[in-house]
């Protein structure tokens, strides 16, 4: 098979097929990894020095399994399911709880409630495990564990905020376990603070600085293991795992092999809880297996904790016990070091969860059957006293704590490495991207260790312990949320091989984690959520756009489709009418003012920017519109408007507008109003400011402009036409003829669309139009003028037809926009002598009151203008009498078919009406709304019709000629 050198790696290839692709892909300098290719494959392509050698082995690689490929010389050694997932998860979940807190749980809660506690806790974490398994088996999983899952599912904002919190939780958790190990060592080998030595083994000096020194030594030991690499960590963890298993085995054997005995209680547990200075019982009994002992331990008996002197409750004991169940992510954190993460994570995590659940419940039963209640409540380290060899338990505590500290440290480094590689925090984390030849992120390990060392200076971490647990629970809830979002989005590419989950399990997991967070500490839980939201906002506004895909887009699509199907056009009512606008834009460079103005009058309705490119697809090699969409979408973002973009290719502008009117929108969301720029000879002016140019001209540093170029591509719109160019389709260089322009208006009205013609918006600036004017005699200096009468039909002065009411509605909508609320609506009432001016004004005022429209009515006498009209009509009738009978019949047919016959209007009349409008504009109006009559039925009169509109609106400033065809106003409730 021959592969051309211009072909790039297919996103649908993975595994051996992807590896067989030639190494020339390096020359493509792709900035993003292919989504479905595992990072190890692409990294081996991008980072290899010997391309020829790799290409020669490509065919051989195709026949090898992934396990064999991952462990070749030069490749980082990868871990199996047992070493990479099972052992870290087991050790993290056991920690010291299995040795020091199982008896505490049974002694306080009793066996029945202990069973219930572990059942509830494991149900919560099992629901999260199901979500982890689902996400981890839905494609290739990269380094970062939970962060990688969340960020690729919920987007960089959620992933980055949760990832940073998870990193901090692992750092603090590692420091917590280090200090816990120091305290355990000093409890056995440390000299007491009072100086009274009771054992020959108490040789280590104690104190804050000594504890810090011991903690630093332990942290350095963890650092050395993690710096060498994941394989050394796995071997060390395996040795610790063997030690812990041997200790657990001795504990189980001890319950059967050790004879009943009396156990000396710790000194602090013998003080009377009443605080009166008397001593309580100093000994307790290990009875062996007795039915009386079991019966005494079945029910709850909450007492004060002798280490904190606080009364225990179900909630407090549950919070302590749940700390031992929060290690389920230890295996997932190693996802980048596993041979096959999608295979290992679900199987290894589920195995560890089941195993620990069985061990915890067995220990509860054995302790409830053999230890009296006093021993369980007053001695948390009693397992050492009843073991066949006491130091076994001490060794187990040390080993499990050291393993948990290493697990948290290496997990934190992997999360930090993934965060750095995704560039969510810019250059702040760029050093953490560095790795060794074996792929170990040694800089991330050093940074994590340094932060652990800083936390060690705080000494006691009782407060941080609760925060760490809450952070872990927040991460678990986020994983459940990610799985829930993927399931609800119904994306075809979400098809995990692990299918034992539903959206119900995801919701229950989220609820369970949230309840546990607030059960442990409601204040810390609220603060953690607030911190996460703050990080989410910071990343949203500061981080670059990612190419991972946003689950929000899939969810929005799913919901919008559902609600669009529910939006029934047959249930439309005039009470809930709103403008849904299709604005035709020839070139955005000269239409910025109009685009922003129409955005103001849409009133939360549909707003579509339509553009037509002339051409025939059959003669073109590809669709030329595909490359233009990005520029139009960037325009929408740049102007900060809420609009859609719809582009079409047509052989004429008229056919293109018809296409857009037919196909724009979906279901009940379709344009009902067409907006066109006016056809005149005004020279277009480029008012579009390129964001890149604007940024490069600012006083910011050059690096800022480079960022802008990456996030806001420049607009690729054609330059404006030259009015002096005579080589175009028309004499003035336009591609649209006057005849075709009026035909577009007529077509829209035939399709029952409202039509708006916008003139003099080339230089419109809303900020300038709404700026205060120096007219002290007026309360408001900003006016919206409305002329609801058909000025081209002076013989028809109706103010209550559909079109007039449509004008009033649009003016009212504009006045409702926040920026236009201070503007006043002026309604001009054209009157003639001999008619009741006061009666007409009162009638119109009553109509406005019923319609809840606040406007000032101004009567305008226009007798002189009307006289000019009738004079012209008389001259026309005299000339018409000399025509033939056949011609009269044709004219009569045209006049009857077009009620608003405007063909006989003189230029003198139109000029006079234009002057009348200008004379009333004191102070000048920000925008004017005029009545647009229907085009004539005779296509031969299209040019005179357009000429009349031009004379009528000459020099009026921003003006809208509006024709409404549908009722939009009602007085009903």
N, C-alpha and C positions, 0 to 999 in steps of 0.2 A: 504494500500500500504506500503510495506516494503522498506526502504531506507537504503542502506549499509552505514556504517560509513566512508568509503573512498571516497564517492562521494562529489564533491564540488558543490557550488551553480551554477546553469545553468545561463549563461548570457542572455538567452532568456526568463527568468522568471522575472516578475515585478508585482507590486501591491499585491493583496491578495495571489496569488500563491507563491510569493517570501517570504511573511511573514510567510507562513505556513511551510517553511523549518525549520528543527530542528536547535537548537542553537549551535550544535556541529561545525558549520562553523567557530566559533571563534577559535577553536583549529587548524584550518588550517593555521592561521597566514598569511593570504593573504596580500601581500604588495600593491595590487592595488584593488580599488573598481570595482565591475562588471560594465561595461559601461552603461548598460541600466537599472540598479537599481538606484532608487532615493537615494541620500545620506542619507536621514533621515532613510530609512529602514536599510541600512547597518550600519549606526551609532548606531542605536538602538540595533543591534546585537553585535557590537564590544564594546560598552560602558556600557552595562547593567550589574548590579551586581547580579541580581536575575534571573538566567537563567531558573530555574525550573518554576518560576511563569509565565514567558513570554511563555515558551513552553506550559504550561497548558492553556493559553488563545489564543493560535494560531488559533485553530479552530473557536473560537468565533470571533476573529479579521477578519477572512475570510469573514464573513457575514456583516461586517460593512463598511460603505462608507469611502473613504479617508478623508472626512471632519470630521467624527466622530473620526477616529483614530488619526488625527493630534492634537485634542484638549483634549486628555485624561490627567488625572493627571500625572505629571512627564514629560510630553511632552511640548515643547515650544508652546505658543499660536500662532496660525497662523492667518493671516489676509485674509479677503475676497477681492473680486475684487474691491468693492467700497472703502473700507478703505485702502487697500494696494496699489492700482494702481490709481484709478480715482482721489481721493482727492490729493495725493502727486503730480500727474502730473498736475492737474488743478492749484494748488497753485504755482508750480514752473513755469508754463507758464505764469500765470498772473503776479506774483511778483508785481513790482511797475509800470510796463509798462501800465497796464490797467488804472491806476490812474493818471500818470504823463506824459505819452508820446503819448497817442492817439491824443490829441489835437495838439501836436508838429508835428506829421506826417501829419495830415490833413491840418494844417496851412501852412506847407512848400510845400507839394506835391499836395494839392488839392484832392478832393474826388476821381476823376478818377484814378490818380496815386496811391492813398492810396489803392483803391481796387486792382489795379494791383500788388502793393507791397505785400499785404497780400496773394494774390493768388499765386504769385511766391514763397513766403516764405513757405506757407503751402504746396505747391506742393513739394518743396524740402524736408520738414520734413515728409510729408506723404509718399514719396517714401522710406525714411528710416524706417518709421513705418511699411510699408509693409514687409521690410526685417526683422525687429524685430519680427513681428508676424510669419513669415515663420520659422525662426530659433527656436523661443520659442515653437512652436507646433511640432517640430521634435524630440520628445523624452523628457525625464526628464530633467528639468532645475534646476541647483543647485544654491547656493549662489554666488553672484558676478555680476549678471546682464549682462551688455554689455561685461565685461571682460570674463565672462564664455562663452558667445556666441562666441566671437572672438577667444579665445584661443582654444576651442574645435573644431572650424571649420578651422582656419588658422594655428594652431600649437602654441607651447609655445612662439616662438620668437615674432610673431605678437601680440599674446594675452598678453604676459608680458609687452611689450613696450607700447602698447595702454592702458593696464590696469593701469600701473604706471602713465601714463599721465592723464588718467581719474581720478585716485585717487588725483593727484595734482590739477587737475581742480576743483574737488569737494571741496578740502580743501581751495583753493583760492577763490572759489565761496562762500563758507560759510563765510570766512572772509570779502569778498566784501559786502555781504548782512548785516553782522553785522555792518560794518562801515557805510553802507548806512542807516541803522536804527538809528545809533548814530547821523548822520548828520541830519536826519529827526527830531529826538527828539530835538536836539539843535536848529534847525531852529524854533521850536515852543516854547520850554521852556528854551533855552539857553540864557545867557546874551551875547549880541553882543560884538565883540572884541573892538569896540570903547567906550564901557561902557554906551552907550545911550539906556536906557530901554524904549521901546515903548508899552509894554504890561505888565499887572500884572502877567502874567503867566511865564515871563522870569526870572526864579529864579535859574536855574542850571548854575554853573560856567563853562566856556568854556576854551579851550586851548588843547595843544597836550596831556599832561598827564591826564587831565580830560577826554578827548575823549577816551584815552586808558583804563582808569578805567571803563567808561560806557561800552565800548566794551567787556572788560573782564567779567563784570557782565552778559551781555547778552550771551556771549559764555558759561559761567558757567551754566546759565539757560538751554541752549541747551544741555549741557553736562549731566545735571541731568536727563533731559527727555530721552536722548538716552541711558544712563546707566541703567535706570530702565528696558527698553526693548522696543521692537517694538510695543507692544500693547499699552503702554502708549503714545508712539509717535503717534500712529494712533488716539488715543482719543484726544490728544492735537491738532493734525492736523484737526480732525473733528470739534472741537470747533472753530479753526481759520477759517476753511472753512465756517462754519455757519456765522461767523462775516463778512467774505468777501462777501458772498452771500447777506447778509442783506445790506451791504454798496452798492453793485452793484444795488440792488433793489431800494434803495433810490436815487441812481444816475439816474436810468431810470425814476423814478417817478418825480424827480426834473425837468427834461426837460419839463414835461407836467404841473407840479403844480406851478413852480416858475414863477412869472411874469417878464417881461423884466426889466432889471436893468443895471446900469452903474457900472463897476468893476474897482477898483483902481489897476493899474499895479504895479508890484514890482519896487523898486527904481532903481535897476541895469538895468531894461528894459527901463527906461525912458531916459537914456543917448543917445545922438545923435550918431548913428553908425559912423558918419564922424570923430568923435574924436575931434571936435572943442570946446567942453565944453558946448555947448547948450543942452537944454533938448528937448526930443521928446515928443510925446503924453503921457500923464500920466493916461489916462483912456481908457477903451474899453467897448463895448456894448454886453450884452447878449440880443438878440432881440426876443427870442422865435422863433417859427416856422414861417419863412417868405420865400417866393420864392426868393426875392432879395438876402437874405443872402445865400441861397443855390446856386444861380447862381454865386455869388461872390467867392464861395469856391470850384467850380468845377475844376478849372485848377490850375496848379502849380504856385507858386510865392515864389521862394527861396530867403531868406534873411539871414543876419548874425544871428547866434545863440547868444542871449544876455548873455549866461552863459560862452561861450568860445570865443566870438568875431571872430568866423570863419565862412566863407561863406559856406552855406549848398548846397549840390548837391543831386542828386538822390541817388548816392552811399553812401554818408555819412548818409543820413536819413534812407536809407534801412538798413545800418549796425546797427544803433541805434534801429530801430524797430525789427530787427531780434533777438536781445538779448532776447526779450520776447517770442521767439519761440523755445528756446533751452532747454526746460525742459522735453522733451518727454521721457527721460531715468529715471525720478524719480521713476516711478513705477517698471521699470525693475531692478533697483538697489535693490529693496526689494524682489527679486525673492526667496531668501532663507527663507523669513518670510511669504510667501504666502501659503495658503492651496493647491492651484492647480495653479502653475505658468503658465503652458501651456494653461490653460483656462483663467486665469485672465489677463495676460499681453496683449494679442491682443485685447480683448474686452474693458478692462479698458483704454488702451492707445488710441484706436480709438475713444472711447466715449469722452475722455478729449480733443482730438484734434478737433473733430467736434464742441464741445461745445464752446471752446475758439475761434474758427474761427467765429462762429455765433456772439458771444458777441463782438468781435473786430469790425466786420463789422457793427453791429447795432450801436455801439458807434460812429463809423465814420459818419454814416448817421445822427444820432441825433445831433452831434456837428456841422456838416456842415450845417445843416438846422437852427440852433439856435444861433450860435456864429459867430460874424464877424471875418474877417481874422486877424485883429490886436490883438484881444483877444487870438486867437489860437497861434499866433506867439510870443507874448510878455509875456504870463503868463501860465506857465506849470502846475500850481496848481489851475487853475480857477475852477475846479470841486468843490473845497471846498467853493468857493465864491458863486456858484449858487446852492449849495445843500440846501435841506430843513432844514438841520441842519449841519453846517459846520464841526464840529468835527467828523462827520461820515467818511468823506474821510480820515481825519488824522488817525483815528482808522484803516481804511482799509489799509492804507499805512504801518502802524506799523505791523499789523497782517500778511499781505502778505510777508513782508520782513522777519519777524521773522520765519515764516513757511519755506521760501526758505532757510534761514540759517540752520534750523534744518534738512531740507531735504538733503541739501548738506553734512552736517556733518554725518548723519546716512548713507547716500550713500557712502561716503568716507570710513567709518569704514567697511562696508560690502565688498567693493572692496579690502581693505587692508587684511581683513580676508581671502578672497578667494586667494589672491596672496600668503599669508603666508602658507596656507594649501597646495598649489601646489608646494612649495619649489623651486620656480624659482630663488629666490635670496639667497638660502642657509640658513645659520643660522641667517642672519641679521634680518629676519622677524619672526623667530620662536616664540618669545613671543606673537606675535599677533594671534597665533592659540588658545590661551586660551579662554574658554567660561564659562559662568555661568551655574548653574544647569538648567536654563530655555533655554539655547542655545544662550544667548546673548554674542557676542564677545566683552567683556568689555575692554580688553586690546587694541584691535583695536580702540575702541571708544576713549580711553584715548590718544593713540598716535595721532589720527586724531585731537582731541581737542588741544593737545599740539602744533601741526603744525599750526593750525588755530590761536592759540595765538601768535605764532612767526610771522605769517603774519600780525597780527594786529599792530605790532610794526612799520611796514612800513608806517602807516598812510594812505595817499591817495593811492587809488588803480585804478586810471584812466587807467594806462598802463596795469596793470594786468587784468583789465576787458576785454580788447581786447584779451589778451592771453587766458583767460579762455574760451571765446566764440570760439576762434580758436581751442583750445583743444577739446571742445565739438564737433565741426564740424569734426575734424579729427576722433573722435570716431565714429560719425555717418557714415562717409565715410568708415571706417573699417568694420562696421556692414554690409553696402551695399556690400563691397568687399567680406566679408565672405559668404553672401548669393549668390553672383554672382559665387564665386568659387564652392560652393556646387552644384549650378544649372548646371554650365558648366561641372563639373566632371561627371555628370550623374550617381552618385553612387546610387545603388538600395535602400540603406537604407535612402536616403534623400527623404522622402515622407511626408512632413508636412501636417497637416490637414487644415491649412490655405493655400489656393491655389490662392489667388488673387494677384499674383505677377508673373513677368517674368524676364528674364535676362535683358530685355530692361529697366524695372523700376530700377533695381539695377545699371545699367550703368548711367542712368539719375540721380539717387541719388548721385552717386560718383561725377559726373561732377558738379552737383548743389552745393554740399558741398565744392568742390575744388574752384569753382568760388566765393562762398561766403567768403571763407577763404582769398583769395587774394583781394577780394573787401574790406573787413574790414581793413586789413593791410598786404600788400604783404611781408614786411620784417619779421613780426612776423610769418606769414604763412610759409615762407621758413625756418625760424629758427626752427619752431615746427616740420616740416617734417624732417629736419636734425637731430634734437634731437631724434625723433622716430627711425630713421635709426640707429643712434648710439646705442640706447638701444637694438634694434633688433640684432645688431652684437654682443653686449656684452652678451646678453642672449643666442645667438646661440653658442657661444664658451665657456661660463662658466656654463650654466645650464645643469643638467643631462638630459638624453633622457627620453621623456615622453611616456606614453602608450595611449595617447588620439587619436593617428592617425594623419597623416599629410595630409592636403588637397593637398599639392604639389605633393604627390605621386599619388593621384587619377587623378589630372590634367595631370601629366606627362604620366600616363598610357593611358589616353584618347587621348592625342595628338600623342603619339608614335604609338598607334594602327592605328590612322587615317593615319599617314605618312607611316607606314609600308604597308598599303594597297595601297598607291600611289606609292610605290617603286616597279617598274615593272622590273623583271629580263630580259624581252625581250628587254628592252631599254639599257641594259648594253653596254658600249663602252670601248675599251681598253684605251682611253685617260683618263678615270676616274677610272681606276683600282686601287685598293688598297689591301694590304694583309689582309685577314680575317683568323685569326689563331686559330686553335684548338691545344693546347699544352697538351699532355698527361702527367700527373704527377702521379707517383707511390706513392711517399711520399714527401710532401712539405718540410720536414726537410732537405733533401739533394738536393733540387731543387730551392733554393732561388735565386741563381745566374742566372740560366736559366730563371726563371719566370720574373725576373726584366729585363733581356736582351731582351727577346721576346717582352716585353712591349715597348721597344725602337723601334723595327722595324715594329710595327703594323701600323704606320702612320695613326692614327685616324680611323683605321679599327676595325672590330669586333675582340675581343680577348676573348677566352673561355678557361678556365682551366678545363680539363676533367680528371675524375678519375673513375677507375673501381674497384668495389669490387666483388670478386668472391663469388658466392653463388646462391642458387635457392630459389626464393621467395615462392614457394609452400611448402618448408620444413621449412620456418621461420614463427614465430608468427606475425611479423610485418616488415615493411620496415626498414632495418637498416640504410639507408642513411638519413632518415629524421633528425636524431639526429646529423648528421655530418655537415649539411649545415651551422649552425652558426659558427662553427670553420673555415670553408672555407671562409665565408664572412668576418670574423674577420681577416683572413690572407690577404685578398684583401685590407682591410682597413689598416692593419699594414704595408704592403709593399708599400702602396700608389700607386697602379696600377689601371688602368681602365680595368677591366676584369669582365666577367661573370663566373659563376660556373655551371658546368653540371656534375652530378654524375649519374652513372648507375650501375645496378646489372646484372651480366652476368655469364654464366658457364665457360667462358674462356676470356682471354684478347683480343683475336682476335675478338670474337663476340662483346665484349664490345666496341671496337674501331669502328666496323662497325655500332653499334647502335648510337654512338655519331656522326659519320660522317653523318648518315642519318637524325637524329632528331635535331641536334644542330642548333640554329638560327631560324629565322622566315622570310618567304617571301624572299626578296632580300638580307637579311642579314644572309648569311650562310657561314660557313668556306670554304675557297678555298685552305687552306694550312694546312697540318698536320705536327706537330713538335713532334719528338720523341727523347728521350734521347738515347745515343748510348749503344749498348749491349756489355759490356766489363766486366772485372774483377776488375775494380777500386773499392776500398772500399768507401762506402758512408760516408759522414761526416755531422753531424748535424750543420747546419748554421742558423737555425731558432731561433731567440731570442724571448722567450716568453715575451710579454709586461708586464705581471704582475711581472715576476721575475726581469725584467730590472728595473721596477719602484721600487720594494722593495729593490733593491741593490743601488739605487741612494741615494744622500745625503738629499733628501727631508724627511719630517716628515712621521711618520707611517700613519697618516691620509690620506696622498696623495696616498699611496699605496692602502689603503682601497677604496678610490674613484676609482682608476684604476681598482680594482677588480670588482667594480660595473659596470663600463662603458665598460671595455675591458676584456671579459672573457678569460681565458687561452685557448690555443689551445689544442685540444684533438686529436692529431695525434699519430699513432702508432710509437713505437720506430723503429729505423733503423734495417735492417736485419744484422745478423752477418755473414760475409763472411766465417767464419770457421764452421758455422753450416751446417751439411751435411744431415739434416733431412727433408729438403724442397723437393719440387717436382723435382728439378734438383740437381746435385751433389754439387753445390755451394750455395744451399739454395734459389735460385731464383724460382719464380712462373711462369716464362716465358721461353720457350725453344727457342734456336736459330732458329729452323725451323719456329716456330710460329711468331717470331719477323720479319723475312724476308717476311713471308706471309702477315703480316700487311702492310708492305711497298708496296707489289704487289697489295693488295686490294685497297689501297688508290689511286694508279696510275690507276687502272681499273675504279675507280670512278671519274677520271679526277681531282684529287686533287694533288696540288704540295706537295712535301715531303721534309722535312728538318730533318736531323739527327744531333743532337748536342752532341759533345764530349768534355770532359774536362771542363765542366761548373760547376762541383761540388764545386770548390773553387773560382769560378769567382766573382770578386768584381769590379764593374764598377769604383768606385772611385780610386781603386788601379790601374786598367788597364789604366785609363786616366791620371794618375799622370805623370808629366814631367820626362823624362829620361835624363841622363847625356851623351848625344851624341851631342857635339857641332857642328859636321860637318853637321848635318841635321837641317833644319829649324823647322821641327816638329818632336817631339819624339813619336807621337802616329800614328800608321799606321793600315789600314784595307787592308789586302792582299786578292787579288782575283785571282784565277787560273781558268779561264773560259774554259779550254780545258778538255776533258775527258781523264784523266791520265791513265785510265784502257784500253783505246783504242788508243795507240800511232799511229796507222795507220790512224786515223781520227783526223785532227787538225783544225776542223772548229770552228771559234769563233763567228759565227753569227746564230747558231741554237737557238731554243726556250729556251733550258735549259741555255745556256751561257748568253743570254740576261736577263734571270730571275735572274742569279747571279749578273749581273751588276745592275739591278734594286734594288735588296735588299741592295746591298752595298751602292748605292746612297741614298736610304731611310734612312739607318742608319746614313749616313754622314749628312743628313738634320736635325737630332735630335739635339736639342740645346746642349746637353752634348757632342755630337760627332762631332760638327761642326769644331773643330780645328784639327780633325784627317785627315790624308791624305790617299787617296785610291791608292794603288800600284797594278797595273795590270801586271801580268807576262805573257809574250808571249813566249811560247816554240817554238824553231826553230831548224832546222837541217842544216848541211853543204850542200851546193849546192843549197839552196833556198835563195831567195832575202830577207835578214833580214830587210833591210831598207824599201823595198816595203811593206812587211807585217806590219811593224811598222807604216808606213804612212797610210796604209789602216785602221788599227785599230784606229789610232788617228783621222782619218776622221770620222769613225763611232762614236767615243765618242763625237766628236764635234756636229754631227747631233743629237745625243741623249741628248745633254746638260749635259753630265756627266764629271765632272772634276776629272781626274785621271792621274797618272804618269805611262807610259808604260815602262817596263823593259824587254828587250829580254833575254831569258834564253836558252843557248844551251843545248841540252839533247841528243846528239848523242850517248854517252856511254850507257845511259839508254835504248834508242831505240834498240841499238845493242843487249843488253841482251834480249830484248823482241823477236827479230827476231831469235836469237839463240835458244830460248826456243820453238818458233814456229816450227823451223826446226826439233828439236828433237821430237816434238810431232807428226809431219807428218810422220817421219820415223817409229815411233812406231805404228802409226795408220794404215800403209799399211798392217800390218799383221792381221788386224781384218777382220771379215767376212763381206760379202756384206750387210747383213741385219743390222749389227751394224752400218755400214757407213751411210745407209739410215736414221736410227734413229737420228744419230748425226747431219746429214745434215738438217733434219727437225727441230731439236731444234735450230740449228744455224740460219736457215732462219727465224724462228719465233722470234728470239731475236737478233736484229741487233748488239747490243753492247756485243758481245760474249767475256766474260772475264774469261772463265773457264781455259784457257791455260796459264794464266800469272804465272810466276815463283815468288817464294818468293824473289829471288835475285833481280829481276826487281822492285818489289814493295818496297823493302828495299832501293834500289838505288834512286827511285823516292822520297821516304820519306826523304832521306838524302839531295836530291836536294832541296826540299822545305825548309828544315831546314837551308841549307847553304845560302839561299837567305834572310833569316830573320835577317838582321842586319840593324838597331836594331830590336828586336823582335816585331812582330805584336801583337796588342791587340786582334785581332780576325781574323780568316782566313775563306774564302769562297771557297769551293772546289766543283767540279762537281761530282754529284752522278749519276752513270749509273743505268739503269733499272735492277731489279733483273732478273736472268735467267728464261726462261720459264720452264725449267726442275726443278722441286722442289727438285730433288736429288742434285742439285748444290747450294742450298741455303746456306749450311754450308761453302763451299769454298768461296762463294761470300762474306759472312760476314767476313771470315778470311782475304780476300783481303782488305776490307775496314779498318779492324783493323790494318793491316800492313801499309797501306797507310797513316793513320793519327796518327801513333804511336808517342807520345811525341811532338805533334805539338802545344800543348796548346789549348785554346778555339777555336774550329773548327766547322764549319757548312758544312755538306755535303748536297748539295741542288740539287733537280731535279724539274724543272719546266715543266709543261705540257700545259700551256695556254700562249698565247702571252700577254705580259704585257707592251711592249714599242712600241711607235709610234713616227714618226717624223712629223706627221700632226699637224697643229695648233689646 
